[in-house]
Amino acid sequence: MAEGHGSSGVLEVVVVSPARQLYEGEAQWVTVPGADGQLGIRPMHADLVAALGAGPLRIGQSGGQVTRFAVKGGFLKVGNNHVTILVDRAVTESDVNAGEARQELEETLAALQHPETDEEFAALLEQRAWSEARIKLSGSK
């Protein structure tokens, strides 16, 4: 970490899944699905460690380019304009199987009609968010 880098107005972002490193580079902003809602990170953000839920991960780069992933679970660490995102599962736009995600969503919505425990309900809500994020990432409805 270079001295004075914290005031550069740019984030250094790394996204890693168990399978591979998904992204490394500079960004203007990052949004991630926190365990309790969406989190937005901009330069000079306070230090933070947070659990991730399921949903869209977006990385805004210079020139208006946005890199998108659908992620499920993991952790986020922010400090000194460095953002490290460790995810349990992730797919890129080109990796999404929209048909599979739609099928999982239908099954999850049916199961949500009659969950047996609070834990099952919470797991089904996360599964729904994971399926919906992949469908949205694929560009299909």
C-alpha angles and dihedrals in degrees: 000000000000120000112256093015089116091075097048095099091233130104123220105218132192123180118190132179126185088259100049150323106286102187141005123173149077124312140181093214143351132207121195136177104253119200088254101033144314117320125205122204125194131168114294092026115161117261110276143173115192140168116241129225128194124293145072124341113197129185117195114209133186116287092036095283114149124197113206135198136168109228138183124199131336137102140288125211122189125184136141092356091306116123119192116186118188111187131190093211133008141167132192125220090263093048097054119115098202094185092055091046092050091050091050090048092053091050092046093049090051091050090048089064091073115015113176099211140020088247091055090048091052092048091049092050090053091048090050091052091048092051094045092048091053092047092050091046090054090056094237127118 
